[in-house]
Amino acid sequence: GIETKFKHARYPRMIHPSESIHTLYEIVATEKHFAIGACSSLSNLQKACHDYMTATAAASNDSSEVLSIRRSRTATPIHDMLRWFASTQIRNVACLGGNLATASPISDMNPLLCSLGATLVLASRPTATGAIRRRHVPVSDFFVGYRRVQKGDAEVIERVDVPLVRERFEYVAPFKQARRREDDISIVTSGMRIKLVPSEEKTGGEGNCWIIESVSIAFGGMAPKTVMANDTMQSMLGKPFDEATFAHARGVMMKEFAMPDDVPGGQSQYRLTLACSFLHRFYLYCVAELRSDVAEMKAVSETMHEYPPAPMIPIEEDCGAGTTTGFVSAPKPSIGGVQRYPAPKVAVGLEAKHLGPDPNGTTNDTTKDLPLAAAAAAKNSKQSSSKQVDSVGRPATHVSGPLHCTGEAAYADDIPAPANLLHGSLILASKCHAKLASVDVAPALQIPGVVGAFTYEDIVKLGGDNRMGPILLDEVAFLPIGDLVEFVGQVLGIVVGVTQDIAESGSRAVAVEYDEEGLEGTKAVVSIEDAIEASSFWAESIHEMRRGGDVKEILQPPSRQTTATTADGTKGKLVIVEGSMRMGGQEHFYLEPNSSLVIPSESATRLTIYASTQAPTKTQDFCARVTNTSAAKVVCRMKRMGGGFGGKETRSVFASVAAAVAAKVTNRPVRLTLGRDVDMSITGGRHAFLAKYKAGAIVDEVNGGVKLHALDVRLYNNG
């Protein structure tokens, strides 16, 4: 997605394997391992793991019961990690093979598969008539670098074989830490597995502790690829399973994964601390599981004395196995919500009329002392819904509420495509503080499927007015040749094509040249400080407010004036302070980006505009101006927006205008829906402010009180 959306990678052939290729889609459990088809969706894998977790042995013999336990213990960590893997929509279409081939260094599943000792089966067919060749690669050896894997160009990942863990004394746990639990990439992720044996079974002697027979620890987010903690694992092999061994292992891990402060992704110390905390939590988890296994063996076996007890842990850390793995294994209930409405508060106004208390004193109706509206609300709240008189004091469902909650609400981009629809993509400036030298649309027009590319010259041909603006006409629809490019992302034109991808390819193919002649030694104005330095101000926006005497005279430096007197005669020492205060800008970040659908009719003499805008009148006005169409023949319709917050009050018009120009020239409907990155590069946001102040206060000589004497503030707005 990132490669195609932002890096514009081209994949001319997309292959979708048929589900009839059962080895790519099946999830099969054998007596030794799970065989997971590489194309099986993550949702199907999660469901299969859940089934194995809850299944009971089909037969009553011991071997069948043991196999059921092994499958359940292997499936549980996979299931738990998948619950927090991306979102439900992504899990429904994503597959395990794709996740492995992507080789993300912060993948959730890859470290877990490494720790489980999973193996990939890579299949290839070197010749069209030859046999299929298969080779097995451990997942831990599959990743060779940042997003690079040990896979040939002619090979495909056929399946993933995950060995089953033992029915007892072998434990696996997944770990993950992200900025939020759901639908977020991990900071650090890990899979850990350990196999324990009693000391007498290991050494032939009479031991009283458990020995680490094997251990496997893998991490994501600690290197440019998924890595095994080899040094840490080696330090634990053959050692007693106790706190001392794990404490020493954490020290080894600190050295093994030491990262510089400027490591890509940052947070080097935090990530290292997370990794060590995962190892400690894994120890606590294994102790709790070991207790359970030992207790179970004691209940069914008379040879309990052969098993050493589980290590002791401090009581403050003895929280059970269900919490030591963090939120990964925690319950995940369905999303729900409750909204509670407080009783209405009715203020007594001039028009309110009190009913007064019952003159006979025969009732205890407290509503008699309330204003009329409050009394009506109180009475209605006591009535059942079947006897409800009116809605005063009762919550009411928003008219569009059910549509919003079910996802059925139609926005501008949801309107069904009319016949002959064209999709638009804006031509944007990639350089600022330079003159626009030329815009060559010929390369775009050579792309099959591109219908047209329109710039300022096409507005001139229409006889339209290129100027726009919410108050002053200080902006343009399409920047003319020779004008100064004021910001990266300024609109130069629009390309339309039969599909969105073709239109975007066309806009990227447009050749734009810039000219910096005559601008040498000048500086681009990109901040308030730059504007102050260059005296770049709108003359119409300069306002001054004065009250009292001459502020400059009052706020003299302390060396020239050290005492002062207030208006009420208070005398004291004059204290002067000065400085600055800043308030940054803010992106409106509405969920629905700017979107417009323009449908021409009557030989393009009429335009109907469906837009996501807070300013339908301005949209109508400027679409009419720019396309040289009578405003009476331009209709703007706006049913709902996916957010605006003022960001679509005046800043949304440019999208409708660009689409209207293309629709007018081609006499075909044009849809223009901006990507999030494009929307943010064009629209700006709420304005930033910088205040430079100088204030004087008088400290009373008698009681030490302080009173503001004078204030001089120069407030600058990035408008």
C-alpha positions in Angstrom: 0.0 0.0 0.0 2.7 2.5 0.9 4.8 1.6 -2.1 1.9 2.2 -4.5 0.3 5.1 -2.8 3.3 7.3 -1.8 6.2 5.8 -3.7 4.2 5.3 -6.9 5.5 1.8 -7.5 4.1 0.1 -10.5 3.1 -3.6 -10.5 1.9 -4.3 -14.1 0.8 -7.9 -13.2 -1.3 -8.7 -10.1 -1.8 -12.5 -9.5 -4.7 -13.8 -7.5 -4.4 -17.5 -6.9 -7.6 -19.5 -7.1 -9.0 -21.0 -3.9 -9.0 -24.4 -5.7 -5.3 -24.6 -5.0 -6.0 -26.1 -1.7 -2.4 -26.2 -0.5 -2.4 -22.3 -0.5 -5.6 -21.9 1.5 -6.0 -25.0 3.7 -5.2 -25.0 7.4 -4.5 -28.6 8.4 -3.4 -30.0 11.8 -1.3 -33.1 11.7 0.2 -35.1 14.6 3.3 -33.0 14.4 2.5 -29.6 13.2 0.0 -27.1 11.8 0.2 -26.7 8.0 -1.0 -23.2 7.2 -1.7 -22.2 3.6 0.2 -19.0 2.7 -2.9 -17.5 1.1 -5.3 -18.3 3.9 -6.7 -15.1 5.4 -5.6 -14.1 8.9 -9.3 -14.1 10.0 -9.6 -17.8 8.9 -6.4 -18.6 10.7 -7.7 -16.9 13.8 -10.9 -18.9 13.6 -9.1 -22.1 13.1 -6.9 -21.5 16.1 -10.0 -20.7 18.2 -11.5 -24.0 17.1 -8.4 -25.9 18.2 -8.4 -24.1 21.5 -12.0 -25.0 22.3 -12.1 -28.5 20.7 -12.2 -31.6 22.8 -10.6 -34.9 21.9 -12.8 -36.9 19.5 -11.7 -40.2 21.1 -11.3 -41.1 24.7 -7.9 -42.7 24.4 -4.9 -40.9 26.0 -3.1 -40.2 22.7 -6.0 -38.3 21.3 -6.3 -36.2 24.4 -2.6 -35.4 24.4 -2.8 -34.4 20.7 -5.8 -32.1 21.5 -3.9 -30.4 24.3 -0.8 -29.9 22.1 -2.8 -28.3 19.4 -4.6 -26.0 21.8 -1.4 -24.9 23.5 0.1 -24.2 20.0 -2.9 -22.4 18.7 -3.5 -20.1 21.7 -0.5 -17.7 21.3 -1.2 -17.4 17.5 -4.9 -16.7 18.2 -4.1 -14.1 20.9 -1.6 -12.2 18.7 -4.0 -12.2 15.7 -6.7 -10.6 17.8 -4.7 -7.4 17.9 -3.2 -7.7 14.5 -4.3 -4.6 12.4 -8.1 -4.4 12.1 -10.9 -6.8 11.3 -11.1 -5.5 7.8 -7.4 -6.0 7.1 -7.4 -9.5 8.7 -10.3 -10.5 6.4 -8.1 -10.0 3.3 -4.5 -10.2 4.5 -2.7 -13.5 4.5 0.2 -15.0 6.5 2.4 -15.5 3.4 2.0 -11.8 2.4 3.0 -10.7 5.9 6.1 -12.9 5.8 7.1 -11.7 2.3 6.7 -8.1 3.3 9.3 -8.7 6.0 8.3 -5.7 8.1 10.8 -5.3 11.0 7.9 -4.6 13.3 5.6 -7.4 12.2 3.5 -9.0 15.0 3.4 -12.5 13.6 7.0 -13.0 12.3 8.7 -13.0 15.8 6.1 -15.4 17.1 6.6 -17.8 14.2 10.3 -17.6 14.7 10.0 -18.6 18.3 7.7 -21.5 17.5 10.3 -22.9 15.2 8.1 -22.5 12.1 9.3 -23.5 8.7 8.4 -22.1 5.3 7.8 -24.2 2.3 8.9 -22.4 -0.9 7.7 -23.8 -4.2 9.0 -23.1 -7.7 8.7 -24.6 -11.2 11.9 -23.7 -13.1 10.5 -24.9 -16.5 7.0 -25.0 -17.9 7.2 -28.8 -18.2 9.3 -29.6 -15.2 8.3 -30.8 -11.8 7.6 -28.5 -8.9 10.5 -28.0 -6.6 10.1 -27.3 -2.9 12.6 -26.3 -0.3 12.2 -25.7 3.5 13.5 -22.5 5.1 13.2 -21.8 8.9 11.3 -18.6 9.4 14.2 -17.4 11.6 16.5 -17.6 8.6 14.1 -16.2 6.1 14.8 -12.5 6.8 18.1 -11.3 5.5 17.8 -7.6 5.8 15.4 -4.6 5.8 12.4 -5.9 3.8 14.6 -8.5 2.1 13.9 -12.2 2.3 15.5 -15.4 1.3 13.2 -16.1 -1.7 13.9 -16.4 -5.3 12.0 -14.4 -8.0 10.4 -17.6 -9.3 9.5 -19.0 -5.8 6.2 -18.6 -4.0 5.5 -19.2 -0.3 3.3 -22.3 -0.4 2.6 -22.9 3.3 3.9 -22.4 6.8 4.6 -25.4 9.0 4.3 -24.7 12.8 5.5 -27.5 15.1 3.2 -28.5 17.9 4.5 -27.8 21.4 4.5 -30.5 24.1 1.4 -31.1 26.2 3.2 -29.9 29.3 6.3 -28.1 30.4 6.7 -26.2 27.2 5.4 -22.6 27.1 4.9 -20.0 24.4 3.8 -16.4 24.8 3.4 -13.4 22.4 4.2 -9.8 23.5 3.4 -6.5 21.9 3.6 -2.9 22.8 2.1 -0.1 20.7 0.8 3.4 21.2 -2.7 2.1 21.3 -4.0 -1.4 21.5 -6.0 -1.7 18.3 -5.1 -1.1 14.7 -1.6 0.3 15.4 1.9 -0.7 14.5 4.0 -2.1 17.2 6.9 -0.3 18.9 8.4 -3.7 20.0 6.9 -7.1 19.4 8.1 -10.5 20.5 7.5 -14.2 20.6 9.1 -16.4 23.3 9.1 -20.2 23.8 10.8 -22.3 26.6 11.0 -26.0 27.3 11.7 -27.2 30.8 12.7 -30.5 32.3 13.2 -31.6 35.9 16.9 -31.5 36.9 17.0 -35.3 37.6 15.7 -36.0 34.1 18.5 -33.8 32.8 21.4 -34.9 34.9 20.4 -38.3 36.1 20.7 -37.1 39.7 18.2 -36.1 42.3 17.6 -32.4 41.6 15.1 -30.1 43.1 14.7 -27.5 40.3 13.7 -27.2 36.7 16.3 -26.9 33.9 15.9 -24.9 30.7 16.3 -27.5 28.0 15.7 -25.2 25.1 14.6 -21.5 24.6 13.7 -19.4 21.6 13.3 -15.6 21.8 12.6 -13.4 18.7 12.0 -9.7 18.5 10.5 -7.2 16.1 11.3 -3.5 16.4 14.8 -4.1 17.7 16.7 -4.3 14.4 16.1 -3.7 10.7 14.6 -7.1 10.5 13.0 -9.8 12.7 15.9 -11.1 14.8 16.6 -13.9 17.3 18.1 -13.1 20.7 20.9 -15.6 20.1 23.3 -14.4 22.9 20.4 -14.2 25.4 19.2 -17.7 24.5 22.7 -19.2 24.8 23.1 -17.7 28.2 20.0 -19.5 29.4 20.5 -23.0 28.0 21.0 -25.6 30.6 20.6 -23.2 33.4 18.1 -23.5 36.3 14.7 -22.0 35.6 14.7 -19.3 38.3 14.8 -15.5 38.7 18.7 -15.4 38.8 18.9 -17.0 35.3 16.4 -14.5 33.8 18.0 -11.6 35.6 21.4 -12.5 34.1 19.7 -13.0 30.7 18.2 -9.5 30.8 21.7 -8.2 31.4 22.9 -10.1 28.3 20.0 -8.7 26.3 20.9 -5.2 27.2 24.3 -5.6 25.6 23.0 -7.7 22.7 20.4 -5.1 21.6 22.2 -1.9 22.6 21.2 0.8 20.1 22.5 4.3 19.5 20.2 7.2 20.3 19.8 8.2 16.6 18.6 4.7 15.6 15.8 4.8 13.0 12.5 4.9 14.8 14.1 6.5 17.8 13.2 5.6 21.4 16.2 3.4 21.7 16.2 3.2 25.5 12.5 2.7 25.7 12.6 -0.1 23.1 15.4 -1.8 25.0 13.5 -1.5 28.3 10.4 -3.0 26.6 12.4 -6.0 25.4 13.8 -6.7 28.9 10.4 -6.3 30.5 8.9 -8.8 28.0 11.5 -11.3 29.2 10.7 -10.7 32.8 6.9 -11.0 32.2 7.6 -14.2 30.2 9.3 -15.6 33.3 6.3 -14.7 35.5 4.0 -16.3 32.9 6.0 -19.5 32.8 6.0 -19.8 36.6 2.2 -19.5 36.7 1.8 -22.1 33.9 4.4 -24.4 35.5 2.4 -24.3 38.8 -0.7 -25.3 36.9 1.0 -28.2 35.1 2.6 -29.5 38.3 -0.7 -29.3 40.1 -2.5 -31.1 37.3 0.2 -33.8 37.3 -0.2 -34.2 41.0 -3.9 -34.7 40.7 -3.6 -37.5 38.1 -0.3 -39.1 39.1 1.0 -40.8 42.2 4.6 -40.0 41.3 4.3 -36.3 42.0 7.5 -36.5 44.2 9.5 -36.8 40.9 8.6 -33.2 39.9 10.4 -30.3 41.5 8.2 -27.4 42.7 7.8 -24.2 40.6 10.1 -21.3 41.6 8.8 -18.8 44.1 8.1 -15.2 43.0 7.4 -12.1 45.1 3.7 -11.8 46.1 3.5 -8.3 44.4 4.3 -9.9 41.1 2.2 -13.0 41.5 -0.7 -11.9 39.3 -1.3 -15.2 37.5 -0.6 -16.2 33.9 -3.6 -14.3 32.4 -2.1 -10.9 33.0 1.7 -11.4 32.7 1.5 -11.3 28.9 -0.1 -7.9 28.9 -3.2 -7.0 26.9 -2.3 -9.5 24.2 -4.0 -12.3 26.1 -6.5 -10.1 27.9 -10.3 -10.4 27.2 -11.4 -8.4 24.2 -15.1 -7.8 24.5 -17.2 -6.4 21.6 -17.4 -2.7 21.3 -20.4 -1.1 23.1 -21.4 2.3 24.3 -24.0 3.9 26.6 -25.0 7.5 26.6 -26.6 8.9 29.7 -28.7 12.1 29.6 -28.8 14.4 32.6 -32.1 15.9 33.7 -32.7 19.2 31.9 -31.7 22.3 33.8 -34.3 25.0 33.2 -33.3 28.5 34.3 -36.0 30.9 35.5 -36.3 33.6 32.9 -38.4 36.8 32.7 -41.1 34.9 30.8 -41.2 32.0 33.3 -44.4 31.5 35.3 -44.5 29.6 38.6 -47.4 27.4 39.3 -46.8 27.8 43.1 -47.5 25.3 45.8 -50.7 23.4 46.3 -52.9 25.9 48.3 -54.7 23.0 50.1 -51.4 21.2 50.9 -53.0 17.9 50.0 -50.2 16.8 47.5 -46.5 16.5 47.6 -46.0 17.3 43.9 -42.6 19.0 43.8 -43.1 20.1 40.2 -45.4 22.8 41.4 -42.4 24.9 42.4 -40.7 24.6 39.0 -41.0 26.8 36.0 -43.6 25.7 33.4 -41.0 24.0 31.0 -39.2 22.2 33.9 -42.5 21.1 35.3 -43.5 19.6 32.0 -40.2 17.8 31.6 -40.4 16.4 35.1 -43.9 15.0 34.5 -43.0 13.5 31.1 -40.0 11.7 32.7 -42.4 9.9 35.1 -44.6 8.7 32.3 -44.0 5.4 30.4 -43.0 5.5 26.8 -46.4 4.3 25.8 -48.0 7.3 27.5 -45.5 9.8 26.4 -47.1 13.2 25.6 -44.2 15.1 23.9 -40.4 15.1 23.7 -39.7 17.8 26.3 -36.9 16.6 28.5 -36.4 13.4 26.6 -33.3 12.4 24.4 -34.0 12.3 20.7 -32.2 10.2 18.1 -30.3 12.2 15.5 -32.1 11.9 12.2 -29.0 10.5 10.5 -27.8 8.6 13.5 -28.8 5.1 12.3 -27.2 5.7 8.9 -24.0 6.9 10.5 -23.8 4.0 12.9 -24.4 1.4 10.2 -22.1 3.0 7.6 -25.1 3.5 5.2 -24.8 7.3 5.2 -23.9 8.4 1.7 -21.2 11.1 1.3 -20.0 12.9 -1.8 -17.7 10.1 -2.9 -20.4 7.5 -2.3 -22.7 8.9 -5.0 -23.1 6.2 -7.7 -21.0 6.9 -10.7 -23.0 8.5 -13.5 -22.4 7.4 -17.1 -19.1 8.5 -18.8 -17.7 9.5 -15.4 -14.1 10.9 -15.4 -11.8 10.9 -12.4 -9.6 13.8 -11.6 -6.2 14.3 -10.2 -4.7 17.7 -9.5 -1.4 19.0 -11.0 0.5 20.4 -8.0 3.6 22.5 -7.6 6.5 20.7 -6.2 8.6 23.8 -5.6 7.9 27.2 -4.0 9.5 30.7 -4.1 10.0 30.3 -7.9 8.2 31.5 -11.0 6.2 29.0 -12.9 8.1 28.7 -16.2 6.1 26.1 -18.1 3.5 23.3 -17.8 3.8 20.6 -20.4 0.8 18.3 -20.4 1.8 16.4 -23.5 3.3 13.4 -21.6 0.1 13.0 -19.7 -2.0 13.0 -22.8 0.1 10.1 -24.2 -1.0 7.8 -21.4 -3.9 5.5 -22.5 -7.0 6.4 -20.6 -6.2 10.1 -20.0 -8.9 12.2 -21.5 -7.6 15.6 -20.8 -5.3 17.9 -18.9 -6.5 21.5 -18.1 -4.5 24.5 -16.9 -5.0 28.3 -16.7 -5.1 28.6 -20.5 -8.3 26.5 -20.6 -9.9 28.9 -18.1 -9.0 31.8 -20.5 -10.5 29.8 -23.4 -13.8 29.5 -21.4 -13.7 33.2 -20.8 -13.7 32.6 -17.0 -12.3 34.6 -14.1 -9.3 32.8 -12.6 -9.5 34.8 -9.4 -10.9 33.3 -6.1 -10.9 34.2 -2.4 -13.3 34.1 0.6 -13.1 37.9 1.2 -10.5 39.3 -1.2 -9.9 37.8 -4.6 -6.3 37.1 -3.8 -6.1 33.5 -4.9 -6.3 31.8 -8.3 -7.9 28.6 -9.5 -4.9 27.5 -11.6 -1.6 29.4 -11.4 -0.8 31.2 -14.6 2.6 30.9 -16.3 5.1 33.5 -15.0 3.4 33.9 -11.6 5.3 33.2 -8.4 4.6 29.8 -6.8 3.7 30.6 -3.2 3.7 27.1 -1.6 4.4 23.5 -2.4 1.1 22.0 -3.4 -0.3 25.0 -5.2 -2.8 23.9 -7.8 -1.5 24.3 -11.4 -4.2 22.3 -13.2 -6.1 19.0 -13.3 -5.8 15.8 -15.3 -8.9 13.6 -15.9 -8.9 9.9 -16.9 -11.2 7.0 -17.1 -9.9 5.6 -13.8 -8.4 7.2 -10.7 -5.1 5.4 -11.1 -4.8 6.6 -14.7 -5.6 10.2 -13.7 -3.0 10.1 -11.0 -0.4 8.7 -13.4 -1.3 11.5 -15.8 -0.9 14.2 -13.2 2.5 12.8 -12.2 3.6 12.7 -15.8 3.0 16.4 -16.4 6.3 18.2 -16.9 6.6 21.4 -14.8 9.5 23.8 -15.0 10.4 26.6 -12.6 12.4 29.8 -13.0 14.4 31.3 -10.1 15.8 34.2 -12.1 15.5 37.5 -10.3 14.8 35.8 -7.0 18.5 35.3 -6.0 19.2 36.5 -2.5 15.6 36.6 -1.6 14.0 34.3 1.0 10.8 32.3 1.0 8.3 33.4 3.6 7.4 30.2 5.4 6.9 31.5 9.0 5.6 34.4 10.9 9.2 35.5 11.7 10.0 35.4 7.9 7.0 37.6 7.2 8.0 40.1 9.9 11.5 40.3 8.6 10.3 40.8 5.0 7.5 43.2 6.1 5.0 40.9 4.3 1.6 42.1 5.7 -1.8 42.5 4.3 -2.4 46.3 4.6 -6.2 45.7 5.0 -5.6 43.5 8.0 -3.6 45.9 10.2 -5.7 47.1 13.1 -4.9 49.1 16.2 -6.7 49.4 19.5 -5.7 52.1 22.0 -6.9 52.9 25.5 -5.5 55.4 27.9 -2.2 57.3 27.5 0.8 56.8 25.4 2.0 53.3 26.0 5.5 53.9 24.6 6.0 56.8 27.0 4.7 55.0 30.0 6.8 51.9 29.4 10.1 53.6 29.5 13.2 51.5 30.4 13.7 51.2 34.2 16.9 53.4 33.9 14.8 56.3 32.8 11.6 55.8 34.8 11.5 53.7 38.0 8.4 54.9 39.7 4.8 55.6 38.4 1.3 56.5 39.6 -1.9 54.7 38.7 -5.2 56.3 37.8 -6.4 55.9 41.4 -3.3 57.6 42.8 -1.4 54.5 43.8 2.4 55.1 43.8 5.0 52.5 43.6 7.9 50.9 41.7 7.4 50.3 38.0 8.3 46.8 36.9 8.6 46.2 33.1 8.7 42.7 31.5 8.7 41.8 27.8 8.7 38.7 25.8 6.7 36.7 23.3 4.0 34.0 23.3 3.2 31.6 20.4 0.2 29.5 19.5 0.8 27.0 16.7 -1.4 26.3 13.8 -3.7 23.3 13.7 -4.8 20.9 10.9 -8.6 20.5 10.8 -8.1 16.8 9.9 -11.7 16.0 9.0 -12.2 12.3 8.3 -13.6 12.9 4.8 -11.2 14.8 2.6 -12.4 17.4 0.1 -14.6 15.7 -2.5 -16.7 17.0 -5.4 -18.8 15.5 -8.2 -19.6 17.9 -11.1 -22.3 16.8 -13.6 -22.8 19.0 -16.7 -26.0 19.1 -18.6 -27.6 20.8 -21.6 -24.3 20.8 -23.5 -22.4 21.9 -20.5 -24.4 25.1 -20.1 -25.6 23.9 -16.7 -23.5 22.4 -13.8 -24.8 20.4 -10.8 -22.2 20.1 -8.1 -22.3 17.6 -5.3 -19.6 18.8 -2.8 -18.4 18.2 0.7 -18.4 21.8 1.7 -19.5 24.2 4.4 -19.9 27.0 1.8 -22.3 25.9 -0.9 -23.0 29.5 -1.9 -19.3 30.2 -2.4 -18.9 27.0 -4.3 -21.7 28.0 -6.6 -20.4 31.5 -7.0 -16.8 30.6 -7.9 -17.6 27.6 -10.1 -19.8 30.0 -12.1 -17.1 32.7 -12.3 -14.3 30.4 -13.3 -16.2 28.4 -15.9 -18.0 31.5 -17.2 -21.4 30.0 -16.5 -24.4 31.9 -15.3 -24.8 31.4 -11.5 -28.5 30.7 -12.1 -27.4 27.6 -14.1 -25.1 26.3 -11.4 -26.6 24.3 -8.6 -24.5 23.1 -5.5 -25.9 20.3 -3.4 -24.5 19.3 0.0 -26.2 16.6 2.0 -23.6 15.8 4.7 -19.9 16.0 5.4 -17.5 13.7 7.1 -16.2 16.6 9.3 -15.3 20.1 8.5 -14.7 22.1 11.6 -14.3 25.3 9.6 -11.7 23.7 7.3 -14.4 23.5 4.5 -15.8 26.9 5.1 -13.8 28.6 2.4 -10.9 26.2 1.7 -13.0 23.5 -0.1 -13.9 25.7 -3.1 -10.8 25.0 -5.1 -11.6 21.3 -5.5 -15.1 22.0 -6.9 -13.7 24.7 -9.2 -11.0 22.3 -10.7 -13.6 19.6 -11.3 -16.0 22.1 -12.8 -13.4 23.3 -15.3 -12.8 19.8 -16.5 -16.5 19.0 -16.6 -17.3 22.1 -18.6 -14.6 21.5 -21.2 -15.2 17.7 -21.6 -19.0 17.8 -21.1 -18.6 14.7 -19.0 -19.2 14.2 -15.2 -16.0 14.6 -13.2 -15.3 13.3 -9.7 -12.4 14.7 -7.7 -11.7 13.2 -4.3 -8.4 14.2 -2.8 -6.1 11.9 -0.9 -5.3 12.7 2.7 -1.8 13.8 1.8 -2.9 16.0 -1.1 -5.7 17.6 1.0 -3.3 18.5 3.8 -0.6 19.9 1.4 -3.1 22.3 -0.2 -5.6 23.5 2.5 -3.3 24.6 5.3 -5.2 24.8 8.7 -6.2 27.0 11.5 -3.9 30.1 11.8 -0.9 30.3 13.9 -0.3 33.4 16.1 2.7 35.2 17.5 2.4 37.8 20.2 5.3 40.1 21.2 4.4 42.0 24.4 5.8 44.6 26.8 4.0 45.1 30.1 4.4 47.3 33.1 3.1 46.8 36.6 3.2 49.0 39.7 4.2 47.5 43.0 2.4 49.4 45.8 5.0 50.9 48.2 2.6 50.4 51.2 1.1 47.0 50.9 3.1 45.4 48.1 0.1 44.9 45.9 0.6 44.7 42.1 -1.5 46.4 39.5 -1.1 46.3 35.7 -0.2 49.7 34.6 0.3 49.4 30.8 0.4 46.8 28.1 1.7 46.9 24.6 1.0 43.8 22.5 1.8 43.3 18.8 -0.2 40.3 17.6 0.8 38.6 14.3 -1.4 36.1 12.5 -0.3 33.7 9.8 -3.3 34.3 7.7 
